[in-house]
Amino acid sequence: MGNGVAAERRLRNPGSFERLHRRSKDVFPQQLEGIKLIINKHLSSHFQATHTIHLSSMSPHYHFKTMYSGDQAGDSDETLPQLLGEVDSAGSLNAQFVTLLTNRIRAKAAFQTQQDRFQTWQFDTEYRGDTCTATFTLGNPDIINESVILVAHFLQSVSRNLVLGGEMVYHRRPSEEGAIFTLAAKYTTSQWIGTLNIGRGGAHASYYHRANDQVQVGVGFEASTQTQDTTFSFGYQLDIPRANMLFRGSLDSNWVVGGVLEKKLAPLPLTLALGAFIDHLKNKLQYGFTVTVSDSNAGPHTEDLPGTRTDKPKCPGKAEEEIDIDLCAPETEKAALAIQGQFRKFQRKKKPGPTS
């Protein structure tokens, strides 16, 4: 009993700084424009290739992406080492490599080219302790022009619910040098998450709430001291698992209203996404749809908070089945008995009577 209480009170790793607002951001829909076709192909348990064709009002383009994943466990949704490369029809390249140096230290390198010239290159080193995370990033180092960007993050779990930390960004280039420091706080419960970043550059606050297994909402607030701009946004997500549907909608203080509907067309390996966004102030409408073809059975889904959907008790002695029916419910048992009774009556009617 004492060991169980101690494990329950034990502090956990706070995760990475860049994912502080991830729960709230995942509720908001991503803007769609034009027609997009995405084809995902799993070549093996380690290799995956993706073809993307995008036809929009700007210019049509094609993207080819391939990814290799190793066998080492990283975060809950990834395996390491991981090597990713993406090239488009204009010749631009994005490449990323992530690996574990030790059980607690990971390294990441990312490169981006714009046609025939380098645009971005950065190197990250992250340390994950039992109750803290520290990250150091070196971006676009240029010895000749004496320019560099340095970013340091630190997060510490103060209690099981509260995480505190900060971010320091230092940039240097000819005739310009400066640094910005930002404080961060995150409070997590089984149903809601509140996050705040505040510093000299402005403030960013978000709130995420899971009303139930089908409805999630998110609220965001951003203020910038440089642009003197403030934005308030509200988003929600509605999950209808029986229909394999997922809807996300949003509204912000600039009177931009939008929504995206995702529908998995089972048993076909297709997922259809329809989206539309309208800016009332600029009188601008943007819409599009996406068709995703994948050989994986995974459909639209969201990650759960501790103690929610993934922690539901299952029927004892039964293997997990990929159907959306609660086999433990009394109503299901009554329905099964009624069907069996009707079937027995039907079988008795089919039996021939005695012949003379």
C-alpha positions in Angstrom: 0.0 0.0 0.0 2.8 2.4 0.9 4.7 1.6 -2.3 1.5 2.4 -4.4 1.1 5.8 -2.7 4.7 6.6 -3.2 4.5 5.8 -6.9 1.4 7.9 -7.2 3.1 10.9 -5.7 6.4 10.5 -7.6 7.2 13.3 -9.9 7.3 12.7 -13.7 9.4 14.1 -16.5 7.8 17.4 -17.8 8.4 16.7 -21.5 9.9 19.1 -23.9 9.4 22.9 -23.9 8.1 23.0 -27.5 5.2 20.8 -26.5 3.9 22.9 -23.6 0.9 24.1 -25.6 0.5 21.0 -27.8 -2.8 19.7 -26.2 -4.6 23.0 -26.9 -3.1 23.3 -30.4 -4.2 19.8 -31.4 -7.9 20.8 -30.9 -7.7 23.6 -33.5 -8.2 22.7 -37.2 -5.4 23.2 -39.7 -6.2 25.4 -42.7 -6.8 23.6 -46.0 -6.5 25.2 -49.4 -7.1 23.5 -52.8 -6.9 19.8 -53.5 -4.3 17.6 -51.8 -3.7 13.9 -52.3 -1.5 12.1 -49.8 -0.3 8.5 -50.3 1.4 6.8 -47.3 3.2 3.5 -47.9 4.9 1.4 -45.2 7.7 -0.4 -47.0 8.7 -2.3 -43.8 8.5 -2.0 -40.0 11.3 0.7 -40.3 10.7 2.5 -43.6 7.8 4.6 -44.7 7.4 6.7 -47.8 4.8 9.5 -48.5 3.8 11.1 -51.8 1.9 14.4 -51.7 0.3 16.2 -54.6 -1.1 19.7 -53.9 -3.1 21.7 -56.3 -3.8 25.2 -55.0 -4.4 28.8 -56.2 -0.7 29.6 -55.8 1.1 26.9 -57.8 0.8 23.1 -57.9 3.7 21.2 -56.3 4.7 17.7 -55.4 6.4 16.5 -52.2 8.2 13.2 -51.6 9.0 12.2 -48.0 10.7 9.1 -46.6 11.4 8.2 -43.0 13.4 5.5 -41.2 12.6 4.6 -37.6 14.8 2.4 -35.4 13.9 0.2 -32.5 14.8 2.4 -29.5 11.8 3.8 -27.7 11.6 7.6 -27.5 8.5 9.5 -26.7 5.1 7.7 -26.6 4.6 8.2 -30.3 8.1 7.7 -31.8 11.0 5.3 -32.0 14.7 6.2 -32.4 17.0 6.7 -34.2 14.9 8.6 -36.8 16.0 9.8 -40.2 13.6 11.9 -42.3 14.0 13.5 -45.6 11.6 15.5 -47.8 12.1 17.1 -51.2 9.6 19.0 -53.4 9.2 19.7 -57.1 11.2 22.9 -56.8 14.3 21.1 -55.5 14.0 22.3 -51.9 15.1 19.8 -49.2 14.2 19.3 -45.6 16.3 16.7 -43.6 16.2 15.7 -40.0 18.1 13.2 -37.9 17.2 12.3 -34.2 19.1 9.8 -32.1 19.7 8.8 -28.5 23.3 9.3 -27.3 22.5 7.8 -23.9 19.2 6.8 -22.2 18.8 10.4 -21.1 20.5 12.4 -23.8 19.2 12.8 -27.3 20.7 14.7 -30.2 18.9 16.3 -33.3 20.2 17.8 -36.5 18.0 19.6 -39.0 18.8 21.1 -42.4 16.7 23.1 -44.9 17.5 24.3 -48.3 15.7 26.7 -50.6 16.4 25.3 -54.1 20.3 25.6 -54.4 21.2 27.4 -51.2 21.1 26.6 -47.5 18.4 28.4 -45.5 18.4 26.8 -42.1 20.6 24.4 -40.1 20.4 23.7 -36.4 21.7 21.3 -33.8 19.8 20.3 -30.6 20.9 18.5 -27.5 18.3 17.5 -24.9 18.7 16.0 -21.5 15.7 14.3 -19.8 16.0 13.5 -16.1 13.5 12.0 -13.8 11.9 15.3 -13.0 13.4 17.8 -15.4 14.2 18.5 -19.1 17.1 20.7 -20.4 17.6 21.6 -24.1 20.3 23.6 -25.9 19.9 24.6 -29.5 22.5 26.1 -31.9 20.9 27.6 -35.0 22.4 29.0 -38.2 26.0 29.4 -37.0 28.1 31.6 -39.4 31.7 32.3 -38.3 32.4 34.5 -41.3 29.5 36.9 -40.8 29.6 36.5 -37.0 26.0 35.5 -36.6 24.4 32.8 -34.5 21.2 31.9 -32.6 21.4 30.2 -29.2 18.3 28.9 -27.4 18.2 27.2 -24.0 15.1 25.6 -22.4 14.6 24.2 -18.9 11.5 22.6 -17.3 11.2 21.3 -13.8 8.3 19.3 -12.2 7.6 21.1 -8.9 4.7 18.8 -8.1 2.7 16.0 -9.8 0.5 18.7 -11.4 2.8 21.8 -11.7 5.7 22.4 -14.1 7.8 25.5 -14.0 10.6 26.6 -16.4 12.0 29.2 -18.7 13.4 29.9 -22.2 16.4 32.1 -23.2 16.9 33.1 -26.8 20.2 34.9 -27.8 20.8 36.1 -31.3 23.8 37.9 -32.8 24.4 39.3 -36.3 26.3 42.3 -37.7 25.2 45.5 -36.0 22.6 43.6 -33.9 22.6 41.6 -30.7 20.0 40.8 -28.1 18.5 38.3 -25.8 14.9 37.5 -24.7 14.0 35.6 -21.5 10.6 33.9 -21.1 9.1 32.2 -18.0 6.8 29.2 -18.4 4.3 27.4 -16.2 2.0 24.5 -16.8 -0.7 22.9 -14.6 -2.2 19.6 -15.4 -5.2 17.6 -14.0 -7.0 14.6 -15.3 -9.5 16.8 -17.3 -7.8 20.1 -18.1 -4.4 21.7 -18.7 -3.5 25.4 -18.3 -0.2 26.8 -19.8 1.4 30.2 -19.6 4.5 31.7 -21.3 5.3 35.4 -20.4 8.3 37.5 -21.1 9.6 40.7 -22.6 8.5 39.7 -26.0 4.9 39.1 -25.0 2.6 36.4 -23.5 1.1 33.2 -24.7 -1.6 31.4 -22.6 -3.6 28.3 -23.5 -6.3 26.2 -21.8 -7.3 22.7 -22.8 -10.3 20.8 -21.4 -11.7 17.4 -22.1 -15.4 17.5 -21.4 -15.8 13.7 -22.2 -14.5 11.1 -24.6 -16.1 12.9 -27.6 -15.8 16.6 -26.8 -12.6 18.6 -26.3 -12.1 22.4 -26.2 -9.2 24.7 -26.3 -8.7 28.4 -25.7 -5.6 30.4 -26.8 -4.4 34.0 -26.0 -1.4 35.6 -27.7 0.0 39.1 -27.2 3.1 40.5 -28.8 5.0 43.6 -27.5 6.7 44.1 -30.9 3.7 44.1 -33.2 1.3 45.4 -30.5 -1.1 42.7 -31.6 -3.4 40.6 -29.4 -5.3 37.5 -30.5 -7.9 35.4 -28.7 -9.0 32.1 -30.2 -11.4 29.3 -29.3 -11.3 25.8 -30.8 -13.2 22.6 -30.2 -13.0 19.0 -31.3 -15.9 16.5 -31.7 -15.1 12.8 -32.0 -17.8 10.5 -33.4 -16.1 7.0 -33.2 -19.2 5.1 -34.4 -19.1 7.0 -37.6 -15.3 7.2 -37.9 -15.6 11.0 -38.0 -13.7 13.8 -36.4 -14.6 17.5 -36.6 -12.5 20.5 -35.5 -13.8 24.1 -35.4 -12.3 27.4 -34.4 -13.1 31.1 -34.0 -10.7 33.9 -33.2 -10.9 37.6 -32.3 -10.0 38.6 -35.9 -13.4 37.1 -36.9 -11.8 34.1 -38.7 -14.1 31.1 -38.5 -13.1 27.7 -39.8 -13.7 24.0 -39.5 -12.3 20.7 -40.8 -14.2 17.4 -41.0 -12.2 14.2 -41.2 -14.0 11.0 -42.2 -12.4 7.5 -42.4 -14.0 5.6 -45.3 -13.8 2.1 -43.8 -13.2 -0.6 -44.9 -11.3 1.3 -47.6 -7.8 2.7 -46.6 -9.0 6.2 -47.3 -9.4 9.3 -45.1 -11.3 12.3 -46.4 -10.8 15.8 -44.9 -13.0 18.8 -45.9 -12.2 22.3 -44.6 -13.3 25.9 -45.0 -12.2 29.1 -43.4 -13.7 32.6 -43.8 -12.1 35.9 -42.8 -15.1 38.2 -42.2 -12.9 41.4 -41.9 -11.0 40.8 -45.2 -14.0 39.2 -46.9 -11.8 36.2 -47.9 -12.9 32.6 -48.2 -10.4 29.7 -48.2 -11.5 26.0 -48.7 -10.1 22.7 -49.7 -10.2 19.0 -49.3 -7.6 16.3 -48.7 -7.6 12.6 -49.6 -5.2 10.4 -47.7 -4.5 6.8 -48.8 -2.6 4.7 -46.3 -1.9 1.0 -45.9 -2.1 1.5 -42.1 -5.4 0.9 -40.1 -4.8 3.9 -38.0 -7.4 6.6 -38.4 -7.9 10.1 -37.0 -7.3 10.1 -33.3 -6.1 12.1 -30.4 -4.0 11.2 -27.4 -5.7 10.9 -24.1 -5.0 12.4 -20.7 -4.1 10.1 -17.8 -7.2 8.4 -16.4 -9.4 8.8 -19.5 -10.3 6.7 -22.5 -7.2 4.5 -22.6 -7.6 3.6 -18.9 -11.1 2.1 -19.3 -11.5 -1.4 -17.8 -11.9 -4.2 -20.3 -14.0 -7.3 -20.0 -12.0 -9.9 -18.0 -10.9 -12.9 -19.9 -11.5 -11.4 -23.3 -9.1 -10.2 -25.9 -9.3 -6.6 -27.1 -11.4 -6.3 -30.2 -11.3 -3.5 -32.8 -15.1 -2.7 -32.6 -16.9 0.3 -31.2 -19.3 -1.7 -28.9 -19.0 -2.1 -25.2 -19.2 -5.8 -24.8 -19.5 -5.5 -21.0 -22.7 -3.4 -21.1 -25.9 -5.1 -19.8 -27.8 -3.7 -22.8 -25.4 -5.6 -25.1 -25.9 -8.9 -23.3 -29.7 -8.5 -23.4 -29.6 -7.8 -27.1 -27.4 -10.8 -27.7 -29.9 -13.1 -25.8 -32.8 -11.6 -27.8 -31.1 -12.3 -31.1 -30.3 -15.9 -30.0 -33.9 -16.5 -29.0 -35.2 -15.2 -32.4 -32.7 -17.4 -34.2 -33.8 -20.5 -32.3 -37.5 -19.8 -33.3 -36.4 -19.4 -36.9 -34.6 -22.7 -36.8 -37.6 -24.6 -35.3 -39.8 -23.2 -38.1 -37.4 -24.5 -40.7 -37.5 -28.1 -39.4 -39.9 -30.3 -41.7 -42.9 -32.1 -40.0 -43.3 -35.8 -39.8 -44.1 -37.6 -43.1 -46.8 -40.2 -43.4 
